[in-house]
Amino acid sequence: MGIKKKLKLAKWVATGIIAAAVTGYIAYKAMRPSTIGYKSVKAQTGDIETYYSFSGNVVSKNRQKVIAENVMLIKKIHVKKGDIVEEGSLLATTADGAKLKSKIKGEVVNIRAEENAPLMAGMEIMDIVDFDNLEVVFKVDEYDVARLEVGKMATVRIGAVDKEFKGVISDISKEGQIMNGVTFYTASIDIEKEDGIRTGMSAEVTLLSDNARGAVLLPMNVIQFDERNNPYVLKLDEKRSIVKAMITTGITDGTAVEIKSGVLPGESVYYKRSIALEDILFPEGGKNARVYIGGED
Protein backbone atom coordinates (compact mmCIF):
# COMPACT_ATOMS: atom_id res chain seq x y z
CA MET A 1 0.00 0.00 0.00
CA GLY A 2 1.38 3.42 -0.94
CA ILE A 3 2.21 6.12 1.60
CA LYS A 4 -0.59 8.41 0.36
CA LYS A 5 -3.16 5.62 0.75
CA LYS A 6 -1.86 4.84 4.26
CA LEU A 7 -2.15 8.51 5.30
CA LYS A 8 -5.65 8.72 3.88
CA LEU A 9 -6.66 5.56 5.74
CA ALA A 10 -5.16 6.94 8.96
CA LYS A 11 -7.22 10.13 8.59
CA TRP A 12 -10.39 8.13 8.10
CA VAL A 13 -9.63 5.99 11.16
CA ALA A 14 -8.92 9.09 13.30
CA THR A 15 -12.14 10.74 12.14
CA GLY A 16 -14.09 7.60 12.96
CA ILE A 17 -12.58 7.40 16.43
CA ILE A 18 -13.48 11.05 17.18
CA ALA A 19 -17.03 10.59 15.89
CA ALA A 20 -17.46 7.45 17.99
CA ALA A 21 -16.13 9.27 21.06
CA VAL A 22 -18.57 12.18 20.61
CA THR A 23 -21.49 9.78 20.03
CA GLY A 24 -20.52 7.79 23.09
CA TYR A 25 -20.28 10.93 25.22
CA ILE A 26 -23.73 12.11 24.16
CA ALA A 27 -25.20 8.66 24.82
CA TYR A 28 -23.49 8.62 28.21
CA LYS A 29 -24.97 12.01 29.06
CA ALA A 30 -28.41 10.93 27.90
CA MET A 31 -28.37 7.93 30.25
CA ARG A 32 -26.65 9.75 33.11
CA PRO A 33 -28.81 12.11 35.18
CA SER A 34 -27.95 15.73 34.41
CA THR A 35 -27.39 18.18 37.21
CA ILE A 36 -29.30 21.45 37.30
CA GLY A 37 -27.78 23.87 39.82
CA TYR A 38 -29.82 26.47 41.64
CA LYS A 39 -29.04 29.19 44.12
CA SER A 40 -31.52 30.74 46.49
CA VAL A 41 -32.32 34.22 47.71
CA LYS A 42 -34.67 35.26 50.51
CA ALA A 43 -37.42 37.81 50.01
CA GLN A 44 -36.69 40.97 51.98
CA THR A 45 -39.00 43.57 53.47
CA GLY A 46 -38.19 47.18 52.66
CA ASP A 47 -39.11 50.39 50.89
CA ILE A 48 -38.94 50.89 47.14
CA GLU A 49 -39.24 54.06 45.09
CA THR A 50 -39.39 54.87 41.38
CA TYR A 51 -38.55 58.18 39.78
CA TYR A 52 -39.09 60.23 36.65
CA SER A 53 -36.05 61.88 35.14
CA PHE A 54 -36.09 64.94 32.88
CA SER A 55 -33.46 67.13 31.23
CA GLY A 56 -33.52 70.90 31.35
CA ASN A 57 -31.45 74.08 31.53
CA VAL A 58 -30.84 76.95 33.92
CA VAL A 59 -32.53 80.17 32.81
CA SER A 60 -33.25 83.56 34.33
CA LYS A 61 -36.77 84.12 35.63
CA ASN A 62 -36.64 87.79 34.67
CA ARG A 63 -35.26 89.15 31.43
CA GLN A 64 -35.94 92.38 29.57
CA LYS A 65 -35.17 92.76 25.90
CA VAL A 66 -35.02 96.49 25.18
CA ILE A 67 -36.36 97.03 21.64
CA ALA A 68 -36.88 100.14 19.53
CA GLU A 69 -40.64 100.60 19.38
CA ASN A 70 -40.36 102.89 16.36
CA VAL A 71 -37.74 104.51 14.16
CA MET A 72 -35.34 106.35 16.47
CA LEU A 73 -31.84 107.66 16.94
CA ILE A 74 -30.01 106.84 20.17
CA LYS A 75 -28.31 110.03 21.37
CA LYS A 76 -26.82 108.71 24.61
CA ILE A 77 -26.36 105.24 26.15
CA HIS A 78 -26.10 105.67 29.93
CA VAL A 79 -24.96 102.16 30.86
CA LYS A 80 -22.28 99.72 29.80
CA LYS A 81 -22.17 95.96 29.60
CA GLY A 82 -21.93 94.39 33.06
CA ASP A 83 -23.62 97.25 34.92
CA ILE A 84 -26.21 96.31 37.54
CA VAL A 85 -29.34 98.43 37.16
CA GLU A 86 -32.44 98.80 39.28
CA GLU A 87 -36.02 98.86 38.09
CA GLY A 88 -36.55 102.30 36.57
CA SER A 89 -32.86 102.99 35.87
CA LEU A 90 -32.15 105.16 32.83
CA LEU A 91 -30.65 103.10 30.01
CA ALA A 92 -30.59 105.41 27.00
CA THR A 93 -31.89 108.72 25.68
CA THR A 94 -33.10 109.24 22.12
CA ALA A 95 -32.46 112.25 19.89
CA ASP A 96 -36.03 113.46 20.45
CA GLY A 97 -35.62 113.31 24.24
CA ALA A 98 -37.38 110.00 24.95
CA LYS A 99 -35.93 108.03 27.85
CA LEU A 100 -35.54 104.25 27.80
CA LYS A 101 -35.66 102.73 31.30
CA SER A 102 -35.16 99.32 32.86
CA LYS A 103 -38.29 97.44 33.81
CA ILE A 104 -36.46 94.96 36.06
CA LYS A 105 -33.43 94.77 38.34
CA GLY A 106 -30.58 92.97 36.63
CA GLU A 107 -27.33 93.07 34.72
CA VAL A 108 -26.84 94.80 31.39
CA VAL A 109 -25.79 92.33 28.67
CA ASN A 110 -25.51 92.37 24.88
CA ILE A 111 -25.62 96.10 24.06
CA ARG A 112 -26.34 96.10 20.34
CA ALA A 113 -27.11 99.76 19.64
CA GLU A 114 -24.61 102.57 19.10
CA GLU A 115 -24.89 106.26 19.88
CA ASN A 116 -25.95 108.49 16.98
CA ALA A 117 -26.89 105.45 14.92
CA PRO A 118 -30.46 105.20 13.59
CA LEU A 119 -32.61 102.24 14.60
CA MET A 120 -35.55 100.74 12.78
CA ALA A 121 -38.65 99.70 14.67
CA GLY A 122 -38.18 96.26 16.24
CA MET A 123 -34.38 96.39 16.40
CA GLU A 124 -32.78 95.21 19.65
CA ILE A 125 -30.96 97.76 21.79
CA MET A 126 -29.78 95.72 24.81
CA ASP A 127 -30.76 92.97 27.26
CA ILE A 128 -31.23 93.18 31.02
CA VAL A 129 -30.95 89.82 32.80
CA ASP A 130 -31.72 89.09 36.45
CA PHE A 131 -29.07 86.55 37.46
CA ASP A 132 -30.21 86.55 41.10
CA ASN A 133 -33.50 84.78 40.37
CA LEU A 134 -32.89 81.60 38.41
CA GLU A 135 -34.98 78.59 37.51
CA VAL A 136 -34.58 75.27 35.76
CA VAL A 137 -36.90 74.77 32.80
CA PHE A 138 -37.33 71.17 31.62
CA LYS A 139 -39.32 69.35 28.95
CA VAL A 140 -42.03 66.86 29.86
CA ASP A 141 -43.52 64.29 27.49
CA GLU A 142 -47.27 64.56 26.93
CA TYR A 143 -47.77 61.17 28.58
CA ASP A 144 -46.01 62.26 31.77
CA VAL A 145 -47.24 65.83 32.19
CA ALA A 146 -50.43 64.71 33.99
CA ARG A 147 -48.27 63.28 36.79
CA LEU A 148 -46.72 66.67 37.54
CA GLU A 149 -48.27 69.32 39.72
CA VAL A 150 -47.29 72.75 40.96
CA GLY A 151 -45.73 72.48 44.40
CA LYS A 152 -44.42 68.95 43.93
CA MET A 153 -40.92 68.39 45.29
CA ALA A 154 -38.09 67.53 42.93
CA THR A 155 -34.34 67.01 43.01
CA VAL A 156 -32.22 69.13 40.68
CA ARG A 157 -28.65 68.29 39.76
CA ILE A 158 -26.36 70.62 37.82
CA GLY A 159 -23.43 68.51 36.73
CA ALA A 160 -21.19 71.36 35.54
CA VAL A 161 -20.79 72.66 39.09
CA ASP A 162 -21.51 69.35 40.87
CA LYS A 163 -24.49 70.81 42.75
CA GLU A 164 -27.63 68.97 43.86
CA PHE A 165 -30.54 70.50 45.73
CA LYS A 166 -34.27 70.26 46.34
CA GLY A 167 -36.86 72.45 44.69
CA VAL A 168 -40.56 72.60 43.95
CA ILE A 169 -42.31 72.86 40.62
CA SER A 170 -43.43 76.47 40.23
CA ASP A 171 -45.08 76.35 36.82
CA ILE A 172 -46.31 73.90 34.16
CA SER A 173 -47.15 75.11 30.67
CA LYS A 174 -50.69 74.55 29.45
CA GLU A 175 -49.81 74.79 25.78
CA GLY A 176 -47.76 72.02 24.26
CA GLN A 177 -45.04 72.34 21.67
CA ILE A 178 -44.59 69.91 18.81
CA MET A 179 -41.12 68.87 17.70
CA ASN A 180 -40.50 66.07 15.20
CA GLY A 181 -44.07 64.88 15.67
CA VAL A 182 -43.71 64.63 19.47
CA THR A 183 -45.65 66.90 21.83
CA PHE A 184 -43.98 68.13 24.98
CA TYR A 185 -44.67 70.67 27.71
CA THR A 186 -42.33 72.72 29.85
CA ALA A 187 -42.18 72.94 33.62
CA SER A 188 -39.98 75.07 35.84
CA ILE A 189 -38.38 74.85 39.28
CA ASP A 190 -37.04 77.86 41.18
CA ILE A 191 -33.45 77.55 42.34
CA GLU A 192 -31.41 79.68 44.71
CA LYS A 193 -28.45 81.71 43.50
CA GLU A 194 -25.14 79.93 44.06
CA ASP A 195 -21.62 80.70 42.93
CA GLY A 196 -20.77 79.05 39.68
CA ILE A 197 -24.31 78.47 38.44
CA ARG A 198 -24.85 80.20 35.11
CA THR A 199 -27.77 80.45 32.74
CA GLY A 200 -27.71 77.85 30.01
CA MET A 201 -26.15 75.12 32.16
CA SER A 202 -27.67 71.65 31.75
CA ALA A 203 -29.70 70.26 34.64
CA GLU A 204 -31.18 66.87 35.50
CA VAL A 205 -34.56 66.90 37.27
CA THR A 206 -35.70 63.86 39.25
CA LEU A 207 -39.23 63.47 40.63
CA LEU A 208 -40.74 60.72 42.73
CA SER A 209 -43.06 58.58 40.60
CA ASP A 210 -44.29 55.89 43.00
CA ASN A 211 -43.28 54.22 46.24
CA ALA A 212 -44.17 51.25 48.44
CA ARG A 213 -43.32 51.08 52.14
CA GLY A 214 -42.68 47.81 53.95
CA ALA A 215 -43.01 45.85 50.72
CA VAL A 216 -41.85 42.31 50.00
CA LEU A 217 -38.89 42.68 47.66
CA LEU A 218 -37.00 40.33 45.33
CA PRO A 219 -34.13 40.95 42.90
CA MET A 220 -35.23 41.36 39.30
CA ASN A 221 -33.07 38.48 38.08
CA VAL A 222 -35.10 35.85 39.96
CA ILE A 223 -38.40 36.86 38.32
CA GLN A 224 -39.36 34.76 35.29
CA PHE A 225 -42.28 34.88 32.86
CA ASP A 226 -44.38 32.16 31.26
CA GLU A 227 -45.63 32.01 27.67
CA ARG A 228 -48.46 34.42 28.55
CA ASN A 229 -46.01 36.87 30.13
CA ASN A 230 -47.27 36.11 33.63
CA PRO A 231 -44.55 36.45 36.30
CA TYR A 232 -43.47 33.53 38.48
CA VAL A 233 -40.64 32.41 40.72
CA LEU A 234 -39.18 29.02 41.56
CA LYS A 235 -39.75 27.47 44.97
CA LEU A 236 -39.22 24.13 46.71
CA ASP A 237 -42.27 21.96 47.31
CA GLU A 238 -42.70 19.44 50.17
CA LYS A 239 -40.64 16.91 48.18
CA ARG A 240 -37.82 19.45 47.78
CA SER A 241 -38.47 19.67 44.06
CA ILE A 242 -38.27 22.93 42.15
CA VAL A 243 -41.75 24.15 41.14
CA LYS A 244 -43.21 27.30 39.62
CA ALA A 245 -45.11 29.71 41.86
CA MET A 246 -47.14 32.46 40.19
CA ILE A 247 -46.75 35.92 41.72
CA THR A 248 -48.21 39.41 41.46
CA THR A 249 -45.67 42.18 41.04
CA GLY A 250 -45.82 45.87 41.80
CA ILE A 251 -43.32 48.61 41.07
CA THR A 252 -39.63 48.16 40.29
CA ASP A 253 -36.66 50.48 40.62
CA GLY A 254 -34.63 48.57 38.04
CA THR A 255 -32.93 46.40 40.67
CA ALA A 256 -35.62 45.16 43.05
CA VAL A 257 -39.27 44.27 42.40
CA GLU A 258 -42.22 44.68 44.75
CA ILE A 259 -44.02 41.35 45.26
CA LYS A 260 -47.68 41.89 46.10
CA SER A 261 -48.61 38.22 46.38
CA GLY A 262 -47.10 34.78 45.98
CA VAL A 263 -44.02 35.20 48.18
CA LEU A 264 -43.82 35.80 51.92
CA PRO A 265 -41.16 37.86 53.73
CA GLY A 266 -38.10 35.71 54.40
CA GLU A 267 -39.24 32.98 52.00
CA SER A 268 -36.58 31.53 49.71
CA VAL A 269 -36.92 31.50 45.95
CA TYR A 270 -34.51 29.85 43.52
CA TYR A 271 -32.84 30.70 40.24
CA LYS A 272 -30.61 28.78 37.89
CA ARG A 273 -26.92 29.17 38.56
CA SER A 274 -25.15 28.83 35.21
CA ILE A 275 -25.40 27.08 31.84
CA ALA A 276 -23.38 23.86 31.71
CA LEU A 277 -22.77 21.56 28.69
CA GLU A 278 -25.66 19.31 29.61
CA ASP A 279 -27.97 22.35 29.77
CA ILE A 280 -27.16 22.96 26.11
CA LEU A 281 -27.64 19.31 25.13
CA PHE A 282 -30.70 18.86 27.36
CA PRO A 283 -32.12 22.35 28.03
CA GLU A 284 -35.09 21.08 30.03
CA GLY A 285 -33.06 18.61 32.09
CA GLY A 286 -35.16 15.70 30.81
CA LYS A 287 -36.74 13.00 32.95
CA ASN A 288 -33.32 12.10 34.31
CA ALA A 289 -32.60 15.55 35.65
CA ARG A 290 -31.68 15.93 39.28
CA VAL A 291 -31.61 19.20 41.18
CA TYR A 292 -28.64 20.54 43.11
CA ILE A 293 -29.60 23.26 45.60
CA GLY A 294 -26.77 25.68 46.31
CA GLY A 295 -26.38 28.19 49.09
CA GLU A 296 -27.98 31.58 49.33
CA ASP A 297 -26.40 34.72 47.91
C-alpha positions as CSV (number, residue, x, y, z in Angstrom):
1,M,0.0,0.0,0.0
2,G,1.4,3.4,-0.9
3,I,2.2,6.1,1.6
4,K,-0.6,8.4,0.4
5,K,-3.2,5.6,0.8
6,K,-1.9,4.8,4.3
7,L,-2.1,8.5,5.3
8,K,-5.6,8.7,3.9
9,L,-6.7,5.6,5.7
10,A,-5.2,6.9,9.0
11,K,-7.2,10.1,8.6
12,W,-10.4,8.1,8.1
13,V,-9.6,6.0,11.2
14,A,-8.9,9.1,13.3
15,T,-12.1,10.7,12.1
16,G,-14.1,7.6,13.0
17,I,-12.6,7.4,16.4
18,I,-13.5,11.1,17.2
19,A,-17.0,10.6,15.9
20,A,-17.5,7.4,18.0
21,A,-16.1,9.3,21.1
22,V,-18.6,12.2,20.6
23,T,-21.5,9.8,20.0
24,G,-20.5,7.8,23.1
25,Y,-20.3,10.9,25.2
26,I,-23.7,12.1,24.2
27,A,-25.2,8.7,24.8
28,Y,-23.5,8.6,28.2
29,K,-25.0,12.0,29.1
30,A,-28.4,10.9,27.9
31,M,-28.4,7.9,30.2
32,R,-26.7,9.7,33.1
33,P,-28.8,12.1,35.2
34,S,-28.0,15.7,34.4
35,T,-27.4,18.2,37.2
36,I,-29.3,21.5,37.3
37,G,-27.8,23.9,39.8
38,Y,-29.8,26.5,41.6
39,K,-29.0,29.2,44.1
40,S,-31.5,30.7,46.5
41,V,-32.3,34.2,47.7
42,K,-34.7,35.3,50.5
43,A,-37.4,37.8,50.0
44,Q,-36.7,41.0,52.0
45,T,-39.0,43.6,53.5
46,G,-38.2,47.2,52.7
47,D,-39.1,50.4,50.9
48,I,-38.9,50.9,47.1
49,E,-39.2,54.1,45.1
50,T,-39.4,54.9,41.4
51,Y,-38.5,58.2,39.8
52,Y,-39.1,60.2,36.7
53,S,-36.0,61.9,35.1
54,F,-36.1,64.9,32.9
55,S,-33.5,67.1,31.2
56,G,-33.5,70.9,31.4
57,N,-31.4,74.1,31.5
58,V,-30.8,76.9,33.9
59,V,-32.5,80.2,32.8
60,S,-33.3,83.6,34.3
61,K,-36.8,84.1,35.6
62,N,-36.6,87.8,34.7
63,R,-35.3,89.2,31.4
64,Q,-35.9,92.4,29.6
65,K,-35.2,92.8,25.9
66,V,-35.0,96.5,25.2
67,I,-36.4,97.0,21.6
68,A,-36.9,100.1,19.5
69,E,-40.6,100.6,19.4
70,N,-40.4,102.9,16.4
71,V,-37.7,104.5,14.2
72,M,-35.3,106.3,16.5
73,L,-31.8,107.7,16.9
74,I,-30.0,106.8,20.2
75,K,-28.3,110.0,21.4
76,K,-26.8,108.7,24.6
77,I,-26.4,105.2,26.2
78,H,-26.1,105.7,29.9
79,V,-25.0,102.2,30.9
80,K,-22.3,99.7,29.8
81,K,-22.2,96.0,29.6
82,G,-21.9,94.4,33.1
83,D,-23.6,97.3,34.9
84,I,-26.2,96.3,37.5
85,V,-29.3,98.4,37.2
86,E,-32.4,98.8,39.3
87,E,-36.0,98.9,38.1
88,G,-36.6,102.3,36.6
89,S,-32.9,103.0,35.9
90,L,-32.1,105.2,32.8
91,L,-30.6,103.1,30.0
92,A,-30.6,105.4,27.0
93,T,-31.9,108.7,25.7
94,T,-33.1,109.2,22.1
95,A,-32.5,112.2,19.9
96,D,-36.0,113.5,20.5
97,G,-35.6,113.3,24.2
98,A,-37.4,110.0,24.9
99,K,-35.9,108.0,27.8
100,L,-35.5,104.2,27.8
101,K,-35.7,102.7,31.3
102,S,-35.2,99.3,32.9
103,K,-38.3,97.4,33.8
104,I,-36.5,95.0,36.1
105,K,-33.4,94.8,38.3
106,G,-30.6,93.0,36.6
107,E,-27.3,93.1,34.7
108,V,-26.8,94.8,31.4
109,V,-25.8,92.3,28.7
110,N,-25.5,92.4,24.9
111,I,-25.6,96.1,24.1
112,R,-26.3,96.1,20.3
113,A,-27.1,99.8,19.6
114,E,-24.6,102.6,19.1
115,E,-24.9,106.3,19.9
116,N,-25.9,108.5,17.0
117,A,-26.9,105.4,14.9
118,P,-30.5,105.2,13.6
119,L,-32.6,102.2,14.6
120,M,-35.5,100.7,12.8
121,A,-38.6,99.7,14.7
122,G,-38.2,96.3,16.2
123,M,-34.4,96.4,16.4
124,E,-32.8,95.2,19.7
125,I,-31.0,97.8,21.8
126,M,-29.8,95.7,24.8
127,D,-30.8,93.0,27.3
128,I,-31.2,93.2,31.0
129,V,-30.9,89.8,32.8
130,D,-31.7,89.1,36.4
131,F,-29.1,86.6,37.5
132,D,-30.2,86.5,41.1
133,N,-33.5,84.8,40.4
134,L,-32.9,81.6,38.4
135,E,-35.0,78.6,37.5
136,V,-34.6,75.3,35.8
137,V,-36.9,74.8,32.8
138,F,-37.3,71.2,31.6
139,K,-39.3,69.4,29.0
140,V,-42.0,66.9,29.9
141,D,-43.5,64.3,27.5
142,E,-47.3,64.6,26.9
143,Y,-47.8,61.2,28.6
144,D,-46.0,62.3,31.8
145,V,-47.2,65.8,32.2
146,A,-50.4,64.7,34.0
147,R,-48.3,63.3,36.8
148,L,-46.7,66.7,37.5
149,E,-48.3,69.3,39.7
150,V,-47.3,72.7,41.0
151,G,-45.7,72.5,44.4
152,K,-44.4,68.9,43.9
153,M,-40.9,68.4,45.3
154,A,-38.1,67.5,42.9
155,T,-34.3,67.0,43.0
156,V,-32.2,69.1,40.7
157,R,-28.7,68.3,39.8
158,I,-26.4,70.6,37.8
159,G,-23.4,68.5,36.7
160,A,-21.2,71.4,35.5
161,V,-20.8,72.7,39.1
162,D,-21.5,69.3,40.9
163,K,-24.5,70.8,42.7
164,E,-27.6,69.0,43.9
165,F,-30.5,70.5,45.7
166,K,-34.3,70.3,46.3
167,G,-36.9,72.4,44.7
168,V,-40.6,72.6,44.0
169,I,-42.3,72.9,40.6
170,S,-43.4,76.5,40.2
171,D,-45.1,76.3,36.8
172,I,-46.3,73.9,34.2
173,S,-47.2,75.1,30.7
174,K,-50.7,74.5,29.5
175,E,-49.8,74.8,25.8
176,G,-47.8,72.0,24.3
177,Q,-45.0,72.3,21.7
178,I,-44.6,69.9,18.8
179,M,-41.1,68.9,17.7
180,N,-40.5,66.1,15.2
181,G,-44.1,64.9,15.7
182,V,-43.7,64.6,19.5
183,T,-45.7,66.9,21.8
184,F,-44.0,68.1,25.0
185,Y,-44.7,70.7,27.7
186,T,-42.3,72.7,29.8
187,A,-42.2,72.9,33.6
188,S,-40.0,75.1,35.8
189,I,-38.4,74.8,39.3
190,D,-37.0,77.9,41.2
191,I,-33.4,77.6,42.3
192,E,-31.4,79.7,44.7
193,K,-28.4,81.7,43.5
194,E,-25.1,79.9,44.1
195,D,-21.6,80.7,42.9
196,G,-20.8,79.0,39.7
197,I,-24.3,78.5,38.4
198,R,-24.8,80.2,35.1
199,T,-27.8,80.5,32.7
200,G,-27.7,77.8,30.0
201,M,-26.2,75.1,32.2
202,S,-27.7,71.7,31.8
203,A,-29.7,70.3,34.6
204,E,-31.2,66.9,35.5
205,V,-34.6,66.9,37.3
206,T,-35.7,63.9,39.2
207,L,-39.2,63.5,40.6
208,L,-40.7,60.7,42.7
209,S,-43.1,58.6,40.6
210,D,-44.3,55.9,43.0
211,N,-43.3,54.2,46.2
212,A,-44.2,51.3,48.4
213,R,-43.3,51.1,52.1
214,G,-42.7,47.8,54.0
215,A,-43.0,45.9,50.7
216,V,-41.8,42.3,50.0
217,L,-38.9,42.7,47.7
218,L,-37.0,40.3,45.3
219,P,-34.1,41.0,42.9
220,M,-35.2,41.4,39.3
221,N,-33.1,38.5,38.1
222,V,-35.1,35.9,40.0
223,I,-38.4,36.9,38.3
224,Q,-39.4,34.8,35.3
225,F,-42.3,34.9,32.9
226,D,-44.4,32.2,31.3
227,E,-45.6,32.0,27.7
228,R,-48.5,34.4,28.6
229,N,-46.0,36.9,30.1
230,N,-47.3,36.1,33.6
231,P,-44.5,36.4,36.3
232,Y,-43.5,33.5,38.5
233,V,-40.6,32.4,40.7
234,L,-39.2,29.0,41.6
235,K,-39.7,27.5,45.0
236,L,-39.2,24.1,46.7
237,D,-42.3,22.0,47.3
238,E,-42.7,19.4,50.2
239,K,-40.6,16.9,48.2
240,R,-37.8,19.4,47.8
241,S,-38.5,19.7,44.1
242,I,-38.3,22.9,42.2
243,V,-41.8,24.1,41.1
244,K,-43.2,27.3,39.6
245,A,-45.1,29.7,41.9
246,M,-47.1,32.5,40.2
247,I,-46.7,35.9,41.7
248,T,-48.2,39.4,41.5
249,T,-45.7,42.2,41.0
250,G,-45.8,45.9,41.8
251,I,-43.3,48.6,41.1
252,T,-39.6,48.2,40.3
253,D,-36.7,50.5,40.6
254,G,-34.6,48.6,38.0
255,T,-32.9,46.4,40.7
256,A,-35.6,45.2,43.0
257,V,-39.3,44.3,42.4
258,E,-42.2,44.7,44.7
259,I,-44.0,41.3,45.3
260,K,-47.7,41.9,46.1
261,S,-48.6,38.2,46.4
262,G,-47.1,34.8,46.0
263,V,-44.0,35.2,48.2
264,L,-43.8,35.8,51.9
265,P,-41.2,37.9,53.7
266,G,-38.1,35.7,54.4
267,E,-39.2,33.0,52.0
268,S,-36.6,31.5,49.7
269,V,-36.9,31.5,46.0
270,Y,-34.5,29.9,43.5
271,Y,-32.8,30.7,40.2
272,K,-30.6,28.8,37.9
273,R,-26.9,29.2,38.6
274,S,-25.2,28.8,35.2
275,I,-25.4,27.1,31.8
276,A,-23.4,23.9,31.7
277,L,-22.8,21.6,28.7
278,E,-25.7,19.3,29.6
279,D,-28.0,22.3,29.8
280,I,-27.2,23.0,26.1
281,L,-27.6,19.3,25.1
282,F,-30.7,18.9,27.4
283,P,-32.1,22.4,28.0
284,E,-35.1,21.1,30.0
285,G,-33.1,18.6,32.1
286,G,-35.2,15.7,30.8
287,K,-36.7,13.0,33.0
288,N,-33.3,12.1,34.3
289,A,-32.6,15.6,35.7
290,R,-31.7,15.9,39.3
291,V,-31.6,19.2,41.2
292,Y,-28.6,20.5,43.1
293,I,-29.6,23.3,45.6
294,G,-26.8,25.7,46.3
295,G,-26.4,28.2,49.1
296,E,-28.0,31.6,49.3
297,D,-26.4,34.7,47.9
